[in-house]
Amino acid sequence: MHHPGDGHEIDFDALRHQVADDNFALRPHAMQHAVKEGFTRDDVTHVVVTGMVVESYPERKRCLFYADVIVEGITMPLHVICEHHEPQEPVDVVTAYVPSEEEWETPTRRRRKRKDRR
């Protein structure tokens, strides 16, 4: 469980600065989505540096960013999940993906899971 002051807080400003300075690593899962969905490393940078934090998982040092990007002339939402344990270490971009309509009502709101699927 997260308690204020327990060392689990995420320093969003430091994380954004590191990504802006190209001090981050794209993990294989993020690269697979990039190839499949057509976005670039620059798009990932844009989302983290200018986007909004949609969800934060401080106990895992992870957060989910969202912003729109333009891929081949089409504007689309992009989610980027980052992990950042140590200020001096590169930021890990765990994954990046275009949110699916099945899971996301809007780019910033998850769909409620239905209990009854008749």
VOGUDREN-539213 format. One record per atom (N, C-alpha, C, O): residue number from 1; residue in three letters; x, y, z; atom name. Coordinates in pm, whole numbers, plus 50000, padded with zeros to 5 digits. Example, Ala and Ser with C-alpha at 12.3 -4.5 7.8 and 13.67 -1.06 7.14 Angstrom:
<rs>
R/1/ALA/51319/49431/50780/N
R/1/ALA/51230/49550/50780/CA
R/1/ALA/51320/49670/50780/C
R/1/ALA/51424/49668/50846/O
R/2/SER/51285/49775/50708/N
R/2/SER/51367/49894/50714/CA
R/2/SER/51290/50003/50787/C
R/2/SER/51341/50114/50804/O
</rs>
This chain:
<rs>
R/1/MET/50083/49882/50000/N
R/1/MET/50000/50000/50000/CA
R/1/MET/50088/50125/50000/C
R/1/MET/50195/50127/50062/O
R/2/HIS/50042/50228/49930/N
R/2/HIS/50119/50352/49918/CA
R/2/HIS/50088/50446/50034/C
R/2/HIS/49972/50475/50062/O
R/3/HIS/50193/50493/50100/N
R/3/HIS/50180/50592/50205/CA
R/3/HIS/50267/50711/50170/C
R/3/HIS/50381/50692/50130/O
R/4/PRO/50217/50834/50184/N
R/4/PRO/50299/50951/50155/CA
R/4/PRO/50430/50945/50235/C
R/4/PRO/50431/50910/50353/O
R/5/GLY/50538/50980/50169/N
R/5/GLY/50667/50983/50237/CA
R/5/GLY/50736/50848/50245/C
R/5/GLY/50839/50837/50311/O
R/6/ASP/50681/50745/50180/N
R/6/ASP/50744/50613/50190/CA
R/6/ASP/50845/50586/50079/C
R/6/ASP/50893/50474/50064/O
R/7/GLY/50878/50689/50002/N
R/7/GLY/50978/50674/49898/CA
R/7/GLY/50924/50621/49767/C
R/7/GLY/51001/50592/49675/O
R/8/HIS/50792/50607/49756/N
R/8/HIS/50733/50554/49633/CA
R/8/HIS/50688/50662/49536/C
R/8/HIS/50645/50630/49426/O
R/9/GLU/50696/50788/49573/N
R/9/GLU/50648/50894/49486/CA
R/9/GLU/50729/50896/49357/C
R/9/GLU/50847/50862/49355/O
R/10/ILE/50663/50936/49248/N
R/10/ILE/50728/50948/49119/CA
R/10/ILE/50754/51096/49094/C
R/10/ILE/50662/51178/49106/O
R/11/ASP/50877/51131/49061/N
R/11/ASP/50911/51269/49029/CA
R/11/ASP/50886/51290/48879/C
R/11/ASP/50973/51264/48797/O
R/12/PHE/50765/51336/48846/N
R/12/PHE/50726/51350/48707/CA
R/12/PHE/50815/51450/48633/C
R/12/PHE/50848/51429/48516/O
R/13/ASP/50853/51560/48700/N
R/13/ASP/50939/51660/48634/CA
R/13/ASP/51074/51600/48596/C
R/13/ASP/51122/51621/48485/O
R/14/ALA/51135/51526/48689/N
R/14/ALA/51265/51464/48661/CA
R/14/ALA/51251/51362/48548/C
R/14/ALA/51335/51355/48459/O
R/15/LEU/51145/51284/48553/N
R/15/LEU/51121/51183/48449/CA
R/15/LEU/51107/51250/48313/C
R/15/LEU/51168/51207/48215/O
R/16/ARG/51026/51357/48305/N
R/16/ARG/51006/51428/48178/CA
R/16/ARG/51136/51489/48127/C
R/16/ARG/51164/51484/48007/O
R/17/HIS/51216/51546/48217/N
R/17/HIS/51344/51606/48176/CA
R/17/HIS/51438/51501/48118/C
R/17/HIS/51505/51524/48017/O
R/18/GLN/51442/51385/48181/N
R/18/GLN/51530/51278/48131/CA
R/18/GLN/51485/51232/47992/C
R/18/GLN/51569/51210/47905/O
R/19/VAL/51357/51218/47972/N
R/19/VAL/51307/51176/47841/CA
R/19/VAL/51336/51286/47738/C
R/19/VAL/51377/51256/47626/O
R/20/ALA/51315/51412/47775/N
R/20/ALA/51344/51523/47684/CA
R/20/ALA/51492/51525/47645/C
R/20/ALA/51527/51563/47533/O
R/21/ASP/51578/51483/47737/N
R/21/ASP/51723/51477/47711/CA
R/21/ASP/51765/51346/47645/C
R/21/ASP/51884/51317/47634/O
R/22/ASP/51668/51266/47603/N
R/22/ASP/51692/51138/47536/CA
R/22/ASP/51760/51036/47627/C
R/22/ASP/51831/50947/47580/O
R/23/ASN/51737/51049/47758/N
R/23/ASN/51793/50955/47854/CA
R/23/ASN/51685/50853/47892/C
R/23/ASN/51639/50847/48006/O
R/24/PHE/51647/50772/47792/N
R/24/PHE/51547/50668/47816/CA
R/24/PHE/51572/50551/47722/C
R/24/PHE/51638/50564/47619/O
R/25/ALA/51516/50437/47761/N
R/25/ALA/51530/50314/47682/CA
R/25/ALA/51392/50262/47645/C
R/25/ALA/51305/50250/47730/O
R/26/LEU/51374/50233/47516/N
R/26/LEU/51250/50169/47471/CA
R/26/LEU/51265/50020/47490/C
R/26/LEU/51355/49958/47432/O
R/27/ARG/51180/49961/47568/N
R/27/ARG/51183/49817/47590/CA
R/27/ARG/51124/49745/47468/C
R/27/ARG/51052/49806/47389/O
R/28/PRO/51154/49616/47452/N
R/28/PRO/51107/49542/47333/CA
R/28/PRO/50957/49553/47308/C
R/28/PRO/50914/49565/47194/O
R/29/HIS/50877/49548/47414/N
R/29/HIS/50731/49556/47398/CA
R/29/HIS/50691/49689/47335/C
R/29/HIS/50603/49692/47249/O
R/30/ALA/50755/49798/47377/N
R/30/ALA/50728/49930/47319/CA
R/30/ALA/50769/49934/47172/C
R/30/ALA/50698/49989/47089/O
R/31/MET/50884/49875/47141/N
R/31/MET/50932/49875/47002/CA
R/31/MET/50840/49792/46912/C
R/31/MET/50817/49830/46797/O
R/32/GLN/50788/49681/46963/N
R/32/GLN/50696/49597/46884/CA
R/32/GLN/50570/49676/46847/C
R/32/GLN/50525/49672/46733/O
R/33/HIS/50514/49748/46945/N
R/33/HIS/50395/49829/46918/CA
R/33/HIS/50427/49941/46820/C
R/33/HIS/50346/49972/46732/O
R/34/ALA/50544/50002/46834/N
R/34/ALA/50583/50112/46745/CA
R/34/ALA/50586/50065/46600/C
R/34/ALA/50535/50133/46511/O
R/35/VAL/50647/49949/46578/N
R/35/VAL/50655/49895/46442/CA
R/35/VAL/50515/49863/46390/C
R/35/VAL/50481/49896/46276/O
R/36/LYS/50434/49798/46473/N
R/36/LYS/50300/49754/46432/CA
R/36/LYS/50205/49872/46410/C
R/36/LYS/50125/49871/46316/O
R/37/GLU/50213/49974/46496/N
R/37/GLU/50116/50082/46495/CA
R/37/GLU/50167/50209/46428/C
R/37/GLU/50091/50304/46408/O
R/38/GLY/50296/50213/46391/N
R/38/GLY/50348/50321/46309/CA
R/38/GLY/50398/50446/46380/C
R/38/GLY/50427/50545/46314/O
R/39/PHE/50408/50444/46512/N
R/39/PHE/50460/50563/46581/CA
R/39/PHE/50611/50550/46600/C
R/39/PHE/50668/50443/46582/O
R/40/THR/50675/50661/46637/N
R/40/THR/50821/50667/46644/CA
R/40/THR/50870/50698/46786/C
R/40/THR/50791/50728/46876/O
R/41/ARG/51001/50688/46803/N
R/41/ARG/51065/50728/46929/CA
R/41/ARG/51033/50875/46961/C
R/41/ARG/51010/50910/47077/O
R/42/ASP/51031/50960/46859/N
R/42/ASP/50997/51101/46879/CA
R/42/ASP/50854/51116/46929/C
R/42/ASP/50826/51203/47011/O
R/43/ASP/50763/51033/46880/N
R/43/ASP/50624/51036/46929/CA
R/43/ASP/50619/51001/47077/C
R/43/ASP/50546/51063/47154/O
R/44/VAL/50697/50899/47116/N
R/44/VAL/50703/50859/47257/CA
R/44/VAL/50754/50976/47342/C
R/44/VAL/50697/51006/47447/O
R/45/THR/50860/51041/47296/N
R/45/THR/50914/51158/47367/CA
R/45/THR/50807/51265/47382/C
R/45/THR/50790/51321/47490/O
R/46/HIS/50736/51294/47274/N
R/46/HIS/50630/51396/47275/CA
R/46/HIS/50525/51364/47381/C
R/46/HIS/50483/51453/47456/O
R/47/VAL/50481/51239/47387/N
R/47/VAL/50376/51201/47482/CA
R/47/VAL/50423/51220/47626/C
R/47/VAL/50350/51275/47708/O
R/48/VAL/50545/51177/47657/N
R/48/VAL/50594/51187/47795/CA
R/48/VAL/50619/51333/47833/C
R/48/VAL/50584/51375/47943/O
R/49/VAL/50680/51410/47743/N
R/49/VAL/50719/51547/47776/CA
R/49/VAL/50598/51641/47782/C
R/49/VAL/50593/51730/47867/O
R/50/THR/50501/51623/47691/N
R/50/THR/50390/51719/47684/CA
R/50/THR/50257/51661/47728/C
R/50/THR/50161/51735/47750/O
R/51/GLY/50249/51528/47742/N
R/51/GLY/50120/51465/47770/CA
R/51/GLY/50077/51474/47915/C
R/51/GLY/50147/51528/48001/O
R/52/MET/49959/51419/47939/N
R/52/MET/49905/51417/48075/CA
R/52/MET/49928/51281/48138/C
R/52/MET/49936/51179/48070/O
R/53/VAL/49937/51281/48271/N
R/53/VAL/49948/51156/48346/CA
R/53/VAL/49805/51105/48365/C
R/53/VAL/49723/51170/48429/O
R/54/VAL/49778/50988/48310/N
R/54/VAL/49644/50929/48319/CA
R/54/VAL/49633/50842/48444/C
R/54/VAL/49534/50847/48517/O
R/55/GLU/49735/50761/48467/N
R/55/GLU/49738/50673/48583/CA
R/55/GLU/49880/50671/48639/C
R/55/GLU/49978/50688/48567/O
R/56/SER/49887/50649/48769/N
R/56/SER/50018/50640/48835/CA
R/56/SER/50018/50517/48924/C
R/56/SER/49920/50489/48994/O
R/57/TYR/50128/50443/48920/N
R/57/TYR/50143/50321/48999/CA
R/57/TYR/50270/50338/49083/C
R/57/TYR/50372/50276/49053/O
R/58/PRO/50264/50421/49188/N
R/58/PRO/50386/50457/49261/CA
R/58/PRO/50459/50338/49323/C
R/58/PRO/50582/50340/49333/O
R/59/GLU/50386/50235/49364/N
R/59/GLU/50452/50120/49426/CA
R/59/GLU/50540/50045/49325/C
R/59/GLU/50632/49973/49364/O
R/60/ARG/50512/50063/49196/N
R/60/ARG/50594/50000/49091/CA
R/60/ARG/50682/50103/49020/C
R/60/ARG/50755/50069/48927/O
R/61/LYS/50675/50229/49065/N
R/61/LYS/50751/50339/49003/CA
R/61/LYS/50713/50354/48856/C
R/61/LYS/50798/50385/48772/O
R/62/ARG/50585/50332/48825/N
R/62/ARG/50536/50342/48688/CA
R/62/ARG/50426/50445/48676/C
R/62/ARG/50354/50475/48772/O
R/63/CYS/50413/50499/48555/N
R/63/CYS/50303/50591/48527/CA
R/63/CYS/50266/50580/48380/C
R/63/CYS/50347/50541/48296/O
R/64/LEU/50140/50615/48351/N
R/64/LEU/50086/50609/48216/CA
R/64/LEU/50061/50752/48168/C
R/64/LEU/49985/50827/48230/O
R/65/PHE/50125/50788/48057/N
R/65/PHE/50108/50919/47994/CA
R/65/PHE/50021/50904/47869/C
R/65/PHE/50018/50798/47807/O
R/66/TYR/49952/51012/47835/N
R/66/TYR/49871/51015/47713/CA
R/66/TYR/49887/51150/47644/C
R/66/TYR/49889/51255/47709/O
R/67/ALA/49897/51145/47512/N
R/67/ALA/49886/51264/47426/CA
R/67/ALA/49849/51213/47287/C
R/67/ALA/49864/51095/47257/O
R/68/ASP/49802/51303/47203/N
R/68/ASP/49776/51269/47064/CA
R/68/ASP/49904/51285/46983/C
R/68/ASP/49984/51374/47010/O
R/69/VAL/49922/51198/46885/N
R/69/VAL/50034/51206/46792/CA
R/69/VAL/49977/51196/46650/C
R/69/VAL/49864/51153/46631/O
R/70/ILE/50057/51237/46553/N
R/70/ILE/50015/51229/46413/CA
R/70/ILE/50099/51122/46345/C
R/70/ILE/50221/51132/46337/O
R/71/VAL/50031/51019/46295/N
R/71/VAL/50096/50908/46225/CA
R/71/VAL/50041/50905/46083/C
R/71/VAL/49922/50882/46062/O
R/72/GLU/50128/50928/45986/N
R/72/GLU/50089/50929/45845/CA
R/72/GLU/49968/51019/45822/C
R/72/GLU/49875/50981/45751/O
R/73/GLY/49971/51138/45883/N
R/73/GLY/49866/51236/45862/CA
R/73/GLY/49740/51215/45943/C
R/73/GLY/49646/51293/45933/O
R/74/ILE/49737/51110/46024/N
R/74/ILE/49618/51080/46106/CA
R/74/ILE/49651/51105/46252/C
R/74/ILE/49750/51054/46304/O
R/75/THR/49566/51185/46319/N
R/75/THR/49584/51210/46462/CA
R/75/THR/49528/51092/46540/C
R/75/THR/49414/51050/46519/O
R/76/MET/49610/51040/46632/N
R/76/MET/49565/50927/46713/CA
R/76/MET/49618/50939/46855/C
R/76/MET/49723/51000/46877/O
R/77/PRO/49545/50882/46951/N
R/77/PRO/49594/50884/47089/CA
R/77/PRO/49708/50784/47105/C
R/77/PRO/49711/50680/47039/O
R/78/LEU/49801/50817/47194/N
R/78/LEU/49910/50725/47225/CA
R/78/LEU/49930/50720/47375/C
R/78/LEU/49938/50825/47440/O
R/79/HIS/49937/50601/47430/N
R/79/HIS/49968/50579/47571/CA
R/79/HIS/50112/50533/47583/C
R/79/HIS/50160/50453/47503/O
R/80/VAL/50181/50584/47684/N
R/80/VAL/50319/50545/47711/CA
R/80/VAL/50330/50513/47860/C
R/80/VAL/50296/50596/47944/O
R/81/ILE/50377/50393/47892/N
R/81/ILE/50399/50355/48032/CA
R/81/ILE/50549/50359/48059/C
R/81/ILE/50628/50292/47993/O
R/82/CYS/50586/50441/48158/N
R/82/CYS/50726/50458/48197/CA
R/82/CYS/50750/50402/48336/C
R/82/CYS/50660/50399/48420/O
R/83/GLU/50872/50358/48356/N
R/83/GLU/50916/50312/48488/CA
R/83/GLU/51044/50387/48520/C
R/83/GLU/51133/50399/48436/O
R/84/HIS/51052/50439/48643/N
R/84/HIS/51167/50521/48679/CA
R/84/HIS/51202/50499/48825/C
R/84/HIS/51135/50550/48915/O
R/85/HIS/51309/50422/48848/N
R/85/HIS/51347/50387/48985/CA
R/85/HIS/51447/50484/49046/C
R/85/HIS/51430/50526/49161/O
R/86/GLU/51550/50519/48974/N
R/86/GLU/51658/50602/49027/CA
R/86/GLU/51677/50725/48941/C
R/86/GLU/51680/50714/48818/O
R/87/PRO/51689/50843/49002/N
R/87/PRO/51701/50967/48924/CA
R/87/PRO/51817/50967/48825/C
R/87/PRO/51808/51029/48719/O
R/88/GLN/51926/50898/48858/N
R/88/GLN/52042/50898/48769/CA
R/88/GLN/52033/50790/48660/C
R/88/GLN/52112/50792/48565/O
R/89/GLU/51939/50699/48672/N
R/89/GLU/51924/50591/48574/CA
R/89/GLU/51831/50635/48460/C
R/89/GLU/51743/50718/48481/O
R/90/PRO/51851/50579/48340/N
R/90/PRO/51759/50611/48229/CA
R/90/PRO/51616/50568/48263/C
R/90/PRO/51594/50473/48337/O
R/91/VAL/51521/50640/48208/N
R/91/VAL/51380/50605/48221/CA
R/91/VAL/51354/50484/48131/C
R/91/VAL/51400/50480/48017/O
R/92/ASP/51281/50386/48183/N
R/92/ASP/51241/50272/48101/CA
R/92/ASP/51103/50300/48043/C
R/92/ASP/51007/50324/48116/O
R/93/VAL/51093/50296/47910/N
R/93/VAL/50962/50300/47846/CA
R/93/VAL/50920/50154/47832/C
R/93/VAL/50962/50084/47740/O
R/94/VAL/50835/50111/47925/N
R/94/VAL/50795/49971/47935/CA
R/94/VAL/50714/49931/47812/C
R/94/VAL/50739/49827/47751/O
R/95/THR/50617/50015/47777/N
R/95/THR/50539/49991/47657/CA
R/95/THR/50476/50121/47611/C
R/95/THR/50466/50218/47687/O
R/96/ALA/50435/50122/47487/N
R/96/ALA/50362/50234/47428/CA
R/96/ALA/50266/50173/47328/C
R/96/ALA/50300/50078/47258/O
R/97/TYR/50144/50227/47322/N
R/97/TYR/50042/50165/47237/CA
R/97/TYR/49929/50263/47211/C
R/97/TYR/49909/50358/47285/O
R/98/VAL/49856/50237/47103/N
R/98/VAL/49733/50309/47075/CA
R/98/VAL/49624/50241/47157/C
R/98/VAL/49600/50121/47138/O
R/99/PRO/49557/50314/47247/N
R/99/PRO/49457/50249/47334/CA
R/99/PRO/49340/50191/47253/C
R/99/PRO/49290/50254/47160/O
R/100/SER/49299/50070/47291/N
R/100/SER/49190/50004/47220/CA
R/100/SER/49054/50051/47273/C
R/100/SER/49039/50082/47391/O
R/101/GLU/48958/50055/47182/N
R/101/GLU/48823/50096/47222/CA
R/101/GLU/48759/49994/47315/C
R/101/GLU/48669/50028/47391/O
R/102/GLU/48806/49869/47309/N
R/102/GLU/48750/49767/47398/CA
R/102/GLU/48788/49795/47544/C
R/102/GLU/48709/49767/47635/O
R/103/GLU/48907/49850/47567/N
R/103/GLU/48953/49875/47703/CA
R/103/GLU/48936/50019/47750/C
R/103/GLU/48930/50045/47870/O
R/104/TRP/48928/50112/47656/N
R/104/TRP/48925/50254/47690/CA
R/104/TRP/48801/50321/47631/C
R/104/TRP/48779/50317/47510/O
R/105/GLU/48721/50383/47719/N
R/105/GLU/48604/50459/47677/CA
R/105/GLU/48650/50585/47603/C
R/105/GLU/48596/50619/47497/O
R/106/THR/48749/50652/47660/N
R/106/THR/48817/50766/47599/CA
R/106/THR/48966/50741/47623/C
R/106/THR/49001/50649/47698/O
R/107/PRO/49055/50819/47563/N
R/107/PRO/49198/50795/47589/CA
R/107/PRO/49239/50811/47735/C
R/107/PRO/49348/50768/47774/O
R/108/THR/49153/50873/47816/N
R/108/THR/49188/50893/47957/CA
R/108/THR/49096/50820/48055/C
R/108/THR/49114/50832/48176/O
R/109/ARG/48999/50744/48004/N
R/109/ARG/48906/50674/48094/CA
R/109/ARG/48889/50529/48051/C
R/109/ARG/48845/50499/47940/O
R/110/ARG/48925/50439/48143/N
R/110/ARG/48908/50296/48116/CA
R/110/ARG/48760/50261/48113/C
R/110/ARG/48679/50321/48184/O
R/111/ARG/48726/50164/48031/N
R/111/ARG/48588/50112/48032/CA
R/111/ARG/48568/50032/48159/C
R/111/ARG/48660/49968/48210/O
R/112/ARG/48446/50039/48210/N
R/112/ARG/48414/49953/48325/CA
R/112/ARG/48396/49813/48273/C
R/112/ARG/48337/49790/48168/O
R/113/LYS/48448/49720/48348/N
R/113/LYS/48431/49579/48309/CA
R/113/LYS/48287/49537/48341/C
R/113/LYS/48237/49559/48452/O
R/114/ARG/48222/49476/48242/N
R/114/ARG/48086/49428/48264/CA
R/114/ARG/48090/49294/48336/C
R/114/ARG/48169/49206/48303/O
R/115/LYS/48003/49281/48435/N
R/115/LYS/47996/49154/48508/CA
R/115/LYS/47908/49056/48433/C
R/115/LYS/47932/48935/48437/O
R/116/ASP/47807/49107/48364/N
R/116/ASP/47716/49019/48293/CA
R/116/ASP/47733/49042/48143/C
R/116/ASP/47708/49153/48095/O
R/117/ARG/47775/48940/48069/N
R/117/ARG/47801/48954/47926/CA
R/117/ARG/47703/48873/47842/C
R/117/ARG/47745/48791/47761/O
R/118/ARG/47574/48895/47860/N
R/118/ARG/47474/48818/47786/CA
R/118/ARG/47470/48856/47642/C
R/118/ARG/47391/48801/47566/O
</rs>
